[in-house]
């Protein structure tokens, strides 16, 4: 499956089951909504309880994201069911842990700035308060809003390099029975990327990020349109539009990205023997090796390739 096929399939994927799509959106709304908002409407509920509920839902969101990756690795066409909540929660915790480990250099930069500039602690608390979708996003926001100068550039470069590798590590973990240790088997992950192709990884990453950005901008333009439409009525609909954005736009690109990641990961499974004489090709089956074949039926020499030109 090439990049174009991966993108086409992934764009269609979130809309294959509207009920699951909207339920996923509801979970995201809860996970992303500020504690201050919950406190204002649930004055009889203690903040510690809200923190616990908020974190549980965050891990469930990440767990369902992981479930999409895992089911897509098995070529399941539609979004998975919302079941096995305990497993979803545990897998959500695993994803956050994987992100934190891969982002340790950035975490160290942030800690240094918090120590050197205590005034930035307030900003850090505000970022944590709004609970971004994952630990990875939270750390990214802190890097951009807390640091500056050369350290900000170094952190950004590291983030750009490690982000696609980190996501392949998550897919690698999903492919190996959700065992968290497999996300840190760097040689296996490197071999997997070699199998698919580092060039293809870069192309996939750029294309997917452009699409995610386009989806985000679409949501922004829709919000801007509604703001302009109701501005003369003196109504403040930003909170409503923010919820709609979390309910529709965010779950769409999260499901899109999870699906695209899984399809990219298994795209390296396609291996072929191509005849240099007649141009014919044969797709290797499970358990077969190029060494099992001596020559083509026409007598031509066989050449191993990860993909064919169609």
C-alpha positions in Angstrom: 0.0 0.0 0.0 1.5 3.3 -1.1 1.2 6.7 0.6 -1.7 7.7 -1.6 -3.7 4.6 -0.8 -2.9 5.0 2.9 -4.2 8.6 2.9 -7.3 7.7 0.9 -8.2 4.9 3.3 -7.4 6.9 6.4 -9.5 9.9 5.4 -12.5 7.7 4.9 -12.0 5.6 8.0 -13.4 7.9 10.8 -16.7 8.2 9.0 -17.3 4.5 8.6 -19.1 4.4 12.0 -20.7 7.7 13.1 -21.8 6.4 16.5 -18.2 5.4 17.5 -16.9 8.6 16.0 -19.2 10.8 18.1 -18.7 8.8 21.2 -14.9 9.2 20.8 -15.6 12.9 20.4 -17.5 13.0 23.7 -14.6 11.4 25.5 -12.2 13.9 24.0 -14.5 16.8 25.0 -14.4 15.5 28.6 -10.6 14.9 28.6 -9.8 18.4 27.1 -12.3 20.5 29.1 -10.7 22.7 31.8 -11.2 21.8 35.4 -12.3 25.4 36.0 -15.3 24.8 33.7 -16.2 21.6 35.5 -15.9 23.3 38.9 -18.1 26.1 37.8 -21.0 23.8 36.9 -20.4 21.1 39.5 -19.8 23.2 42.6 -20.7 20.3 44.9 -18.0 18.0 43.5 -14.5 18.2 44.9 -11.6 19.1 42.6 -9.5 16.0 43.5 -12.4 13.8 42.2 -12.5 15.9 39.0 -8.8 15.4 38.5 -9.1 11.7 38.8 -12.1 11.5 36.4 -10.3 13.8 34.0 -7.1 11.6 33.9 -9.1 8.4 33.6 -10.9 9.8 30.5 -7.6 11.0 29.1 -6.1 7.5 29.3 -9.3 6.0 27.8 -8.9 8.4 24.9 -5.3 7.3 24.3 -6.4 3.7 24.9 -9.0 3.9 22.1 -6.4 5.6 19.8 -4.1 2.6 20.5 -7.0 0.2 19.8 -7.5 1.8 16.4 -3.8 1.3 15.6 -4.0 -2.3 16.8 -7.2 -3.3 14.9 -5.9 -1.6 11.8 -2.7 -3.7 11.9 -5.0 -6.7 11.6 -6.7 -5.1 8.5 -10.0 -4.5 10.4 -11.9 -2.1 8.1 -14.1 -0.3 10.6 -13.3 1.5 14.0 -13.2 -1.0 16.9 -15.8 -1.3 19.6 -15.7 0.6 22.9 -15.2 -2.4 25.2 -12.5 -3.9 27.4 -12.3 -0.5 29.2 -9.7 -1.8 31.7 -7.4 -2.8 28.8 -8.1 0.5 27.1 -7.1 2.4 30.2 -3.9 0.4 30.7 -2.9 0.9 27.1 -3.6 4.6 27.4 -1.2 4.7 30.3 1.4 2.8 28.3 1.2 5.3 25.4 1.7 8.2 27.8 4.7 6.4 29.3 6.2 5.7 25.9 5.8 9.4 24.9 7.4 10.6 28.2 10.5 8.3 27.7 11.0 9.4 24.1 10.7 13.1 25.1 13.0 13.0 28.1 15.5 15.5 26.5 12.7 18.0 26.1 11.5 17.3 29.7 15.0 18.1 31.0 15.0 21.4 29.0 11.6 22.3 30.5 12.7 21.4 34.1 15.8 23.6 33.7 13.7 26.6 32.6 11.3 26.0 35.5 14.2 26.1 37.9 16.0 29.1 36.4 12.8 31.0 35.8 10.3 30.2 38.6 7.7 32.7 37.1 7.1 30.2 34.2 5.7 27.7 36.7 2.3 29.5 36.5 2.2 29.0 32.7 3.2 25.3 33.2 0.3 24.9 35.7 -2.1 26.5 33.2 -1.0 24.1 30.5 -1.4 21.1 32.7 -4.8 22.3 33.9 -6.3 22.1 30.4 -5.1 18.6 30.0 -3.9 18.2 26.4 -4.9 14.9 24.7 -1.7 13.2 25.7 1.5 13.5 27.7 3.3 14.1 24.4 1.1 17.1 23.5 1.4 18.5 27.0 5.2 18.4 26.8 5.1 20.0 23.3 3.0 22.9 24.6 5.4 23.5 27.5 8.4 23.5 25.2 6.8 26.2 23.0 5.4 28.4 25.7 8.1 28.1 28.4 11.5 28.0 26.7 13.2 30.4 24.2 16.3 31.0 22.3 18.6 28.2 21.2 17.0 25.7 23.6 13.7 26.1 22.0 15.2 25.5 18.6 17.1 22.4 19.8 14.0 21.0 21.4 11.9 21.7 18.3 14.4 20.0 16.0 14.6 17.0 18.4 10.8 16.8 18.4 10.5 16.9 14.7 13.1 14.0 14.4 11.8 11.8 17.2 8.0 12.3 16.6 7.6 9.9 13.6 10.0 7.4 15.2 8.0 7.6 18.5 4.8 6.9 16.6 6.3 3.9 14.8 7.4 2.6 18.3 3.7 2.8 19.4 2.7 0.8 16.3 5.5 -1.7 17.1 4.1 -2.1 20.6 0.6 -2.6 19.2 2.0 -5.2 16.8 3.6 -7.2 19.7 0.6 -7.8 22.0 0.8 -4.3 23.6 4.1 -5.2 25.4 5.5 -1.9 26.5 9.1 -3.1 26.3 8.8 -3.6 22.5 8.4 0.2 22.1 12.0 0.5 23.2 13.6 -2.2 21.1 15.3 0.3 19.0 17.1 -2.2 16.7 13.8 -3.9 15.9 12.1 -0.5 15.3 15.0 0.6 13.1 14.9 -2.6 11.1 11.1 -2.1 10.6 11.7 1.4 9.3 14.5 0.1 7.1 12.0 -2.4 5.8 9.4 0.2 4.9 12.0 2.8 4.0 13.3 5.9 5.8 12.4 8.0 2.8 8.9 6.7 2.8 8.7 7.5 6.6 9.6 11.1 5.9 7.2 11.4 3.0 4.4 9.8 5.1 5.1 12.0 8.0 5.0 15.2 6.0 1.9 14.3 4.0 0.0 13.2 7.2 1.0 16.3 9.1 -0.1 18.5 6.2 -3.5 16.8 6.2 -3.8 17.1 10.0 -3.0 20.8 9.7 -5.5 21.2 6.9 -8.2 19.5 9.0 -7.4 21.8 11.9 -7.5 24.9 9.7 -10.9 23.7 8.4 -12.2 23.6 11.9 -10.8 27.1 12.6 -12.4 28.5 9.5 -15.8 27.0 10.4 -15.5 28.6 13.9 -14.5 31.9 12.4 -17.5 31.8 10.0 -20.0 31.2 12.9 -18.4 33.9 15.0 -18.8 36.4 12.1 -22.4 35.3 11.6 -23.5 35.9 15.1 -21.3 38.8 16.0 -24.0 41.4 15.4 -26.3 39.6 17.9 -23.8 40.1 20.7 -23.6 36.5 21.5 -20.5 34.7 22.8 -20.5 31.3 21.2 -16.8 30.5 21.5 -17.4 27.9 24.2 -19.9 26.1 22.1 -17.7 26.2 19.0 -14.8 25.0 21.1 -16.8 22.0 22.2 -17.9 21.3 18.6 -14.3 21.5 17.5 -13.3 18.8 20.2 -16.4 16.8 19.3 -15.8 16.6 15.5 -12.5 18.0 14.3 -10.1 16.5 17.0 -11.6 13.0 16.9 -11.5 13.0 13.1 -7.8 13.7 12.8 -6.9 11.5 15.8 -8.7 8.5 14.1 -7.2 9.5 10.8 -3.6 9.6 12.2 -4.0 6.3 14.1 -5.3 4.6 10.9 -2.5 6.1 8.7 0.1 5.1 11.2 -1.0 1.4 11.3 -1.3 1.2 7.5 2.1 2.7 7.1 3.6 0.2 9.6 2.2 -2.8 7.7 3.1 -1.4 4.3 6.5 -2.9 4.6 5.0 -6.3 4.8 4.6 -6.3 1.0 7.6 -8.1 -0.4 8.1 -9.2 -4.0 10.4 -11.2 -6.3 10.7 -9.5 -9.7 12.0 -11.2 -12.8 14.7 -9.1 -14.5 13.9 -10.9 -17.8 10.1 -10.9 -18.3 9.2 -8.3 -15.7 6.8 -10.6 -13.9 6.5 -10.5 -10.1 5.5 -12.8 -7.2 4.4 -11.6 -3.7 6.1 -13.6 -1.0 3.7 -15.3 1.4 4.0 -15.7 5.1 7.0 -17.9 6.0 8.5 -17.7 2.5 12.0 -16.2 1.9 13.7 -15.0 -1.3 16.2 -17.8 -0.9 13.4 -20.3 -1.5 13.3 -19.4 -5.2 16.1 -19.9 -7.7 14.8 -18.4 -10.9 11.6 -17.3 -12.7 9.6 -19.8 -14.8 11.0 -18.0 -17.9 14.5 -18.7 -16.7 15.2 -15.1 -15.7 17.0 -14.0 -12.6 14.8 -12.9 -9.7 15.4 -9.7 -7.8 14.0 -9.0 -4.3 12.1 -5.8 -3.8 9.9 -4.3 -1.0 7.5 -2.8 -3.6 6.6 -3.0 -7.3 5.7 -0.3 -9.8 2.2 -0.7 -11.0 
